[in-house]
């Protein structure tokens, strides 16, 4: 599990998830010219759209704007369009529903908050595990195309057994994905799924 100090520090990641996901929704709402239910939420939407992404932008005022917007019927209409018109993290509703708790001055992230948070991986993060007589080396690699060239350095010269775990949540996404379209992602994944490693050339083929 996480230490108390780690959970306290993780709150900024949670704040960043809340802000970033509402920024996505209001940006789509403004682009589609969706009418918000309450007139006072129009300036709130513009403020959130202009707030820099990330936990450092978190204030009580920002949290109150997000809380009010989440209750607005117009924002709910845009939220219902996720995965058809745009991409939204699957945990967005969880964060919006728990915003009262996040606003507390003594807020400390829970294990559930951490598990539901999204942090983009850049580079390679390594963790070692021992299970019975096995020693497992887990590598979390960035999935963006620009990060894939770094994967080859994870494989040593000696014989390597590779077990991959790939997220499947993107398979039913249709538009506005980071890598342009769902079909492109599926093709990329299928190509990587059948890849093999040649230790003599240190290449994935």
C-alpha positions as CSV (number, residue, x, y, z in Angstrom):
1,X,0.0,0.0,0.0
2,X,0.9,3.7,0.2
3,X,2.4,5.5,3.1
4,X,0.5,8.3,4.8
5,X,3.0,10.8,3.3
6,X,2.6,9.4,-0.2
7,X,-1.2,9.7,0.0
8,X,-1.0,13.3,1.2
9,X,1.3,14.2,-1.7
10,X,-1.0,12.3,-4.2
11,X,-3.8,14.8,-3.7
12,X,-2.3,17.1,-6.3
13,X,-2.6,14.3,-8.8
14,X,-6.3,13.9,-7.9
15,X,-6.8,17.7,-8.2
16,X,-5.2,17.6,-11.6
17,X,-7.5,14.7,-12.7
18,X,-10.6,16.7,-11.6
19,X,-9.5,19.9,-13.4
20,X,-8.3,18.2,-16.6
21,X,-11.5,16.2,-17.1
22,X,-13.8,19.1,-16.6
23,X,-11.7,21.2,-19.0
24,X,-12.3,18.5,-21.6
25,X,-16.1,18.6,-21.1
26,X,-16.4,22.4,-21.1
27,X,-14.2,22.6,-24.1
28,X,-16.5,20.3,-26.0
29,X,-19.5,22.1,-24.7
30,X,-18.2,25.4,-26.0
31,X,-17.2,23.9,-29.3
32,X,-20.6,22.3,-29.8
33,X,-22.3,25.4,-28.5
34,X,-24.3,23.4,-26.0
35,X,-26.7,25.6,-24.0
36,X,-26.0,25.3,-20.3
37,X,-29.0,25.0,-18.0
38,X,-28.1,28.0,-15.7
39,X,-26.9,31.3,-17.1
40,X,-24.4,31.7,-14.2
41,X,-22.6,28.6,-15.3
42,X,-21.6,30.1,-18.6
43,X,-18.8,32.2,-17.1
44,X,-17.8,29.2,-14.9
45,X,-17.3,27.2,-18.1
46,X,-15.2,29.9,-19.6
47,X,-13.1,30.1,-16.5
48,X,-12.5,26.4,-16.3
49,X,-11.6,26.3,-20.0
50,X,-8.9,28.9,-19.4
51,X,-7.5,27.3,-16.2
52,X,-4.1,25.6,-16.7
53,X,-4.3,21.8,-16.4
54,X,-2.7,20.3,-13.4
55,X,-3.1,20.1,-9.6
56,X,-1.3,23.4,-9.0
57,X,-4.3,25.2,-10.4
58,X,-6.6,23.9,-7.7
59,X,-8.3,26.4,-5.5
60,X,-11.6,26.5,-3.6
61,X,-13.0,28.8,-6.3
62,X,-12.0,26.4,-9.1
63,X,-13.5,23.4,-7.2
64,X,-16.8,25.3,-6.7
65,X,-17.0,26.1,-10.4
66,X,-16.4,22.5,-11.3
67,X,-19.0,21.3,-8.7
68,X,-21.6,23.7,-10.1
69,X,-20.9,22.7,-13.7
70,X,-21.2,19.0,-13.0
71,X,-24.7,19.6,-11.7
72,X,-25.7,21.5,-14.9
73,X,-28.0,19.6,-17.3
74,X,-26.0,21.0,-20.3
75,X,-22.8,19.6,-19.0
76,X,-24.5,16.2,-18.3
77,X,-25.7,16.3,-21.9
78,X,-22.1,16.7,-23.1
79,X,-20.9,14.0,-20.6
80,X,-23.3,11.6,-22.2
81,X,-21.5,12.1,-25.6
82,X,-18.2,10.8,-24.3
83,X,-16.6,8.0,-26.3
84,X,-18.8,8.9,-29.3
85,X,-17.8,12.6,-29.8
86,X,-14.7,12.8,-27.7
87,X,-12.5,10.9,-25.2
88,X,-12.9,11.2,-21.5
89,X,-11.2,9.2,-18.8
90,X,-13.5,6.5,-17.4
91,X,-13.0,7.7,-13.8
92,X,-14.2,11.3,-14.5
93,X,-17.6,10.9,-12.9
94,X,-16.0,9.4,-9.8
95,X,-13.9,12.5,-9.3
96,X,-16.7,14.9,-9.9
97,X,-19.0,13.0,-7.5
98,X,-16.4,13.1,-4.8
99,X,-15.4,16.8,-5.1
100,X,-16.9,17.7,-1.7
101,X,-14.3,15.4,-0.1
102,X,-11.5,16.8,-2.2
103,X,-12.4,20.3,-1.1
104,X,-11.8,19.6,2.6
105,X,-8.7,21.4,3.9
106,X,-7.5,18.2,5.5
107,X,-8.1,16.0,2.5
108,X,-5.8,12.9,2.1
109,X,-6.1,10.7,-1.0
110,X,-7.5,7.2,-0.4
111,X,-6.3,4.1,-2.2
112,X,-9.4,4.2,-4.4
113,X,-8.5,7.8,-5.4
114,X,-5.0,6.7,-6.3
115,X,-6.3,3.7,-8.3
116,X,-8.7,5.8,-10.3
117,X,-6.2,8.6,-11.1
118,X,-4.6,8.8,-14.5
119,X,-1.0,9.8,-14.8
120,X,0.6,9.8,-18.2
121,X,3.7,7.6,-18.3
122,X,6.8,9.0,-19.9
123,X,10.0,7.0,-19.9
124,X,10.1,3.7,-18.1
125,X,9.0,3.0,-14.5
126,X,10.4,-0.3,-13.0
127,X,9.2,-2.3,-10.0
128,X,10.5,-5.7,-8.7
129,X,8.3,-8.4,-7.1
130,X,9.2,-11.8,-5.6
131,X,6.6,-14.5,-5.7
132,X,7.5,-17.9,-4.3
133,X,10.7,-18.8,-6.2
134,X,10.1,-16.3,-9.0
135,X,11.4,-12.8,-9.3
136,X,9.3,-10.6,-11.5
137,X,10.3,-7.4,-13.0
138,X,7.4,-5.1,-14.0
139,X,7.9,-2.3,-16.4
140,X,5.4,0.5,-16.9
141,X,6.2,2.1,-20.3
142,X,4.7,5.1,-22.0
143,X,2.2,4.0,-24.7
144,X,2.4,7.0,-26.9
145,X,4.2,6.4,-30.3
146,X,7.0,8.7,-29.3
147,X,7.7,6.5,-26.2
148,X,7.8,3.2,-28.0
149,X,11.4,3.4,-29.2
150,X,12.4,3.3,-25.5
151,X,10.9,-0.2,-25.0
152,X,13.9,-2.0,-26.6
153,X,16.2,-1.0,-23.8
154,X,14.1,-3.1,-21.4
155,X,15.3,-6.3,-22.9
156,X,18.7,-7.7,-21.9
157,X,21.0,-9.6,-24.2
158,X,20.2,-13.0,-22.6
159,X,17.0,-14.9,-23.3
160,X,14.0,-13.0,-22.1
161,X,10.4,-14.1,-21.4
162,X,7.9,-11.3,-21.9
163,X,4.4,-11.0,-20.5
164,X,2.5,-8.0,-21.7
165,X,-0.6,-6.4,-20.2
166,X,-2.5,-4.0,-22.5
167,X,-5.5,-1.8,-21.6
168,X,-8.6,-2.6,-23.6
169,X,-10.7,0.4,-22.6
170,X,-9.8,2.2,-25.9
171,X,-11.2,-0.5,-28.1
172,X,-14.7,1.0,-28.1
173,X,-13.6,4.6,-28.4
174,X,-14.6,6.2,-31.7
175,X,-13.3,9.7,-32.0
176,X,-11.0,12.3,-30.7
177,X,-8.4,9.9,-29.2
178,X,-4.9,11.0,-28.6
179,X,-3.6,8.9,-31.5
180,X,-6.3,10.1,-33.9
181,X,-8.7,7.1,-34.1
182,X,-9.7,3.8,-32.6
183,X,-8.9,1.8,-35.7
184,X,-5.4,3.2,-35.7
185,X,-4.9,2.1,-32.2
186,X,-6.3,-1.4,-32.8
187,X,-3.9,-1.9,-35.7
188,X,-1.0,-0.7,-33.7
189,X,-1.9,-3.0,-30.8
190,X,-2.3,-6.0,-33.0
191,X,1.1,-5.4,-34.5
192,X,2.8,-5.1,-31.1
193,X,0.9,-8.1,-29.7
194,X,2.5,-10.5,-32.1
195,X,6.0,-9.0,-31.9
196,X,9.0,-11.1,-30.9
197,X,12.4,-10.2,-29.7
198,X,15.7,-11.1,-31.4
199,X,18.4,-11.0,-28.8
200,X,21.2,-11.0,-31.4
201,X,20.0,-7.8,-33.1
202,X,18.1,-6.3,-30.1
203,X,15.1,-5.7,-32.3
204,X,11.4,-6.2,-32.0
205,X,10.0,-7.8,-35.1
